[in-house]
Amino acid sequence: MQLKTNTKALTLVLAAGAITSAANAQVTFGPRTDLATAQRPAGVATGDFTGDGVMDLAVVVDGPDRVLVMAGDGAGGFAAGPVSFLGSGVGADAAAAQDIDGDGDQDLVIIFDNTSSAQIMLNDGAGNFTVGERAATGAEPVWIAKGRLNANPGADFVIVNRDSNTVTVLLDFGVSTVSSTLAVGAEPRSAAIGDFNGDGNADLAVTNHDARTIGIYTGNGAGGFTPGQVITTPGQRPEGIVSSDFDGDGDADLAATIDTFMTVYRNDAGTFTFAGRTSVGSIDPSEIYVGDFAPDGAGPDVVTVNNDGGSISVFENLGGMAFGAALVLPTGAAPEFAAVGDFDGSGSDDIAVTNRDSNTTSVFINSATGGDPCRADFNGDGALNLFDFLAFQNAFDAGDLRADFDGDGTLTIFDFLAFQNDFALGCP
């Protein structure tokens, strides 16, 4: 659902940045728990898949390709749940959760590498998935981003196609699907959705690994995009990217993994400028995600997945586009993708990471409790004002579960009403 406002939407899931290496000890996690998720786990998504009001995990695995639901207990623990098969040799990879058919259950969209397609898997409400619509993508799809790209109520997605140097735009996927192809730079790796120029339409940022650029594409509000600013990263290859309002000014900023750094770009009236970078403290960072990891943080925090480093790096937002030094947490071998959510109901986000070569999914439970002292202060600047509405709008339109104010694992009008109610009550 798209909420009406002057400024519209921001990216999916996830995000980051840093201009400082000053350590901040507020963010801590308990001991890692490894879930058996053989074999070669890849994509992971979080949501209430079993209909009990508790956050679960859906893990995409290989040999044979299938979805493993890990049922949450509400306290940060998970147990093996339903298993759904995807087909033989499809090469299932990245996944995103979304209520596709409007029945209130969280469905899945999964990338199939071997068939160059995106597959809808429909949830029966108990965590059992059946095959829905499939759409063709470009060659070697590697990333999926979800957001609101037009005014229609259906779910929209952007699929990044590494080997064809394109992204596939899927509008109203599974309802009245419209597909189009956008040419981007050489070997794209990731994409982020956000309203970068403040016109109320969703725009797109794409990392082009071999071109060593980040391309900005301006949206027309109907799912079409035209090329805009090109951010160059000379000598360094960008990988993951996310968008969020990191400095609390109401604009959607960017964070990307570039070389061994997490790099942030400030949005100044629709033009991005370099705002700094921080070492991930490991090697080969790829995907990057947004989360609320600090109980008294200044805004959205971020986490990177370090493939060859066998770790993740968590960065606390210190305000003003500054982030604390990396908190490096070891994972299993060859971590692939992550999912961020409040698995134990503490008010602070936790992290799940798939480990391809260990056949496990690592779960990190945040030691912080209570979350931010005032939920309505959505951008964490200590004041309740229009910028909190804009930050909530951005998160909601990007499918960011920080906007799940009623805690049911999905984003609906009831989350908007819950946010309005908290805002009206004010801060303690």
Secondary structure as UniProt FT lines:
FT   TURN            25..26
FT   STRAND          33..36
FT   STRAND          44..47
FT   STRAND          56..61
FT   TURN            62..64
FT   STRAND          65..72
FT   STRAND          78..87
FT   TURN            88..89
FT   STRAND          92..98
FT   STRAND          107..112
FT   TURN            113..116
FT   STRAND          117..123
FT   STRAND          129..136
FT   STRAND          141..147
FT   STRAND          156..161
FT   TURN            162..165
FT   STRAND          166..171
FT   TURN            173..175
FT   STRAND          178..183
FT   STRAND          188..194
FT   STRAND          203..208
FT   TURN            209..212
FT   STRAND          213..219
FT   STRAND          225..232
FT   TURN            234..235
FT   STRAND          238..244
FT   TURN            246..247
FT   STRAND          253..258
FT   TURN            259..260
FT   STRAND          261..268
FT   TURN            269..270
FT   STRAND          271..279
FT   STRAND          285..291
FT   TURN            295..296
FT   STRAND          301..306
FT   TURN            307..310
FT   STRAND          311..315
FT   STRAND          317..319
FT   TURN            320..321
FT   STRAND          322..323
FT   STRAND          327..330
FT   STRAND          335..341
FT   STRAND          350..355
FT   TURN            356..359
FT   STRAND          360..364
FT   TURN            375..376
FT   TURN            378..379
FT   HELIX           386..397
FT   TURN            398..399
FT   HELIX           401..403
FT   TURN            405..406
FT   HELIX           413..425
//
